[in-house]
């Protein structure tokens, strides 16, 4: 008997259980854990995908907000969940920041999780309360230099992109501003709307309606070009600060033990959803740049995010422990 006549059936028999699981999936509702409160970009992009994912998979998709610990509580929940394809995680850039922010994490993303798809990216927008005097980035810099330590900015928590964008501004503009962390972007925006803080870096998706309604003033956005969602808002480059290059990413993750076939299926479905004209239109309105990558492409992007945010966290001295 030839060797391949023995080896091939053996390999097929070993692969059969994995293939069978992937073909049978999904057979019951799926939950997507969002490790931040409702109202922020992570929650918004998850709910944008939800109805279309339900339709394409033929099962209910439940969004489960599990905020706390700078996204670590919800992330830990998925890292410790069965790898059966019914527990997923939608998370932003915190996945690449937390390894540098925390001395100890109850999970290791490279060991306990697997990337499924990079869903979207977005520039970060700097917004202020209307009562705050500066009306431009240069006016803000001048005001902060004249009032060191008296200008504060909200964030969605220590180490969030909303925090590190402020640290980046502190560095590139050489100004002394005070960080006020909140448990998520939504609460941070609420505090800014209430005048409890003076300014905040946030996603366009969570601030656009307030900008259009006059409740917040937009000073600038990161990125090489103006955002189609807020075309009248200048870029930081136009404002004289090209080094302000912060960007937020959002991606879907799964427990490491999940079948790769399920991950590939999910990635294909997400890419198809993001290609829908109505989804594209809504995403642009909210300030997102849709992606829809393969798991391998997302893994490569995650490695680049680690290389980007690590030095910024270390320079800021931010710690969450």
N, C-alpha and C positions, 0 to 999 in steps of 0.2 A: 504493500500500500504506500502510495506517495505521501510525503510529509504534509503537503498542502491539503490533502484529502482529510487529514486528521486535524490540522491546525485550524482550518477555516470553520468547520462546524463547531469546534471548541470556542473560537472567538465569537461566533454568532450566538452561541448559547449563553456566554457571559454577558453579552450586550443586550440580550432579549429582555431581561427585567427592566433595564433603564428605558429601552425603547417602548415597552408596554406601558410604563408609568407615564411617559411623555404623551403617548397616544390617548391614554385615558384621561389625562388632565385637560381642562378642569372639570371636576365632578361635583364641586360644591362651591359656595361663596369664597371669594378671595378678599383678604384685608390688606390695605396699604397703610402702614403706620407712618404718620407725619409727626416727627419728633419736636414740633413747635406748636404754639397756639394757633387757632384759626385767624385768618386775616393777612398773613404774610405770604410772600411769593411761593414758598413751598406748598402751602395749603392751596393756593390759587391754581398753580400748575397741576396739582394732583386732581383737583375737581374739574379742571378743563379736560383732562384725559378720561376721567371716570365713566361718563355715560357711553362714550365710544368704545372703551375697553370692555364694558359690560356687554354691549351689543355684539362685538366681534368674538368674545369668548363664550357668550351664551350663559354667563353666570353673573350673579351680583358681585359688585366690587365695593367694598365698604372702606371709607376713609376713616381712620382711627387716629385722632390727635392724642399724642402722648408727650406733652411738653415737659421740660425740666432738665437741669443739669447740662445746659448748653447743647442740647440735642442728644446727650449721651444716654438718657433713660430710654427713649424710644429706640435708639440704635442698639442698645444692649438687648432689648426685648427681641428684636429680629435676629441678632447674632446668636441668641440662645433658643430660637424657634426651630421646629423641625424643618428640614429641607425638602418639604413636599410640594412647594410651589403655591401654598395658600397663605403665606405670610411674607410680605414684601415691605421695603422701606423706600420712601422718597425723602431725600435729604439734599441740602444745598452744600456750599463750600465748607461747611463745618466738618464734613467727613475728612477733609484734608488739613484742617486747622487743629482739630482736637488732639491729634497725636503729639503736637508741640505744646499745646496749652495745658494739658494734664500730665502730671508726673506719673499717674497710674490710671489706666482705663480698664474697664471690665471686659473689653473686647479688643481684638486686633483686626482691623478691617481687612488686611491682607490674608489673615488666617481664617477668620470667622465669617467673612462676607464675600460675595462675588458680585462684581459689577454686571448689570444687565444692559442698561442703555443710558447714555448721556441724553437727557430729554431736551434741555434748553440752557441757554446762557442769557445774561442780561447785563447791560451797563448798570452802574450805581449812580443814583441821582442825589445831589445835595439839596435838601429842602430846609427852610427856616420858618419860624412862626412869623406872621406878618408884623408883629410888634417889635421884632428884632431889627434894629436900624439898617444894617448893611443890605444893599440891594444887588450886589455883585460879588464875585469872588475877590476881586482886588479890594473892594470896600471892606469885606469880611477880614481879610488879612490885616489891613490897616487898623481896623477896630480891635482885633485880637491883640495886635502888638501894642496898642495904646492901653489895653486893659488885660494884661497878662493874668491868667488864672481865673478870669471872670466870665469867660465864654464857655458854655457847656454844650455837649452833644449827646443825644440818646443813641442807644444801640439795641440790637436784639439779644445782647448778652456778651460776656467776655469771650473774645476770640471769634465772634461772628463777623462776617464780611462787613456788616454795618459798623462794627467796632474798628476793625483793622483798616477800613477806608479812612476813618477819622485819624487813626495813628499815622497813616500814610500822609494825610494832609498836614498833620502836626510836623512831620519830618521835612517834607518838601517845601513847606511854606515857612518853616522856622517860627512857629507860633506855639503859645502855651494855652491849650484848651483842655477842659476837664471832661472825662468820660463818665456818663451816667448809664449803667447797664440796666436793661429791662428783660423780663423772661420771654423774649420773642419780639419779632418785628412789629406785630400788631399792637401789643401793649406800648412799645416805644413810640409808634406813630400816634397812638391815643394820648400819650403824655405830651407829645409835641403839639397836637391839636389843642390840648388844654392849657398850653402855655407854661407847663411845668419845666420844660427845657427849651433851649433856643434854636437848636438845629439838629439835623440827623442825616446820615447817609442811609438810603433805603432803596428798595427796588421800585421801579416805575409802577409795577403792577399794584403795589400797596399804597401808592401816593397820588397817582394820576387824577383820580376823581376829586381829591382835596385841592390839588393844584388848579384844576379847571374851575372849581367852585370858589377859589380865592381864599380857602382856609389855610393854605400853605403857599409859600413862595419858593419857586425853584431857581437855584442859582447856576447849576452846571451839571453836566453828566459826564461820566467817564467814557472812554472809547474814542476811536479815530474819527467817527462821524456823528452827527446829531442823530438822535433817535427819532424814527418816524412817529412814535407815540407822542413825543413832546417836541415837535420840530422847531419851536421858537426858543427852546432852552439851549444855550451855547455849550460846547464841550469845554472841558478843563484846558485843553490845548488852546482853544480860542481865548480863554481867560488868562493865558500865560503860564499854565502849569501842566505841560505835556507829560510830566512824570506821574501824574495821577492816572494810573492805568488799571485800577481795581475792577474786577469783573466777578459776578456771581455765577455759579453753575448749579444745575439741578439734575439729579440722576436717580434712576431706580436701581436698588440693590436687593439681593436675596441672601438667605443663609448659604454658607459655603457648600453645604451638602446637597443643595438642590441640583437636580439633573441638568446638565448643560443643554440638553435638548429643549427643556422648558425655558431656559434663559434665552436661547436663540429664538424660540417661538414668540416670547414676550417682546424681544427686541424688534422682530419683524412687524408685530402688531402695532407697536408704538410708532415705528417709522411710517407705517401706513396711515395711522391716525394723524400724525403731524403733517402729512402731505395733503390732507383734506383741505380744500379752499376755505371752508368756514372756520376750521381750527387755525389755519394760518392767519386768517384775518383777525380773529379774536386774539391770538397770541401777540400779534403786532400791536394791536390796540392796548394790550396790557403791558407792553414793553419787553416781551420776551423775544429772543432769537431762537427759533426751534432748531433742533439738531436731529435726534433720532439715530443713534449710532449702534454699531454692533457691540457685543460684550468686549471683544478684543480692543476695539477702538476706544471704548470707555476706560479700559484698564490703562491704556497709554496716556490718556488725558489725566487720569487720576495721579499718575506718577509725576506729570508736569505740574499739577496743582500742589503736590507736596513740595516740589522744588521751589515754587513761587512763594507759598505762604509761610514756610518754615523760617526763612530769614526775617520776614516782617514780624512774625510773632516774637522771635528772639530779640529783635531790635526794640520792640515796644516794651519788652519786659513783662508782658501780660501773662498771668498765671490764673488758673481756675481752682487749684487745690488750696 
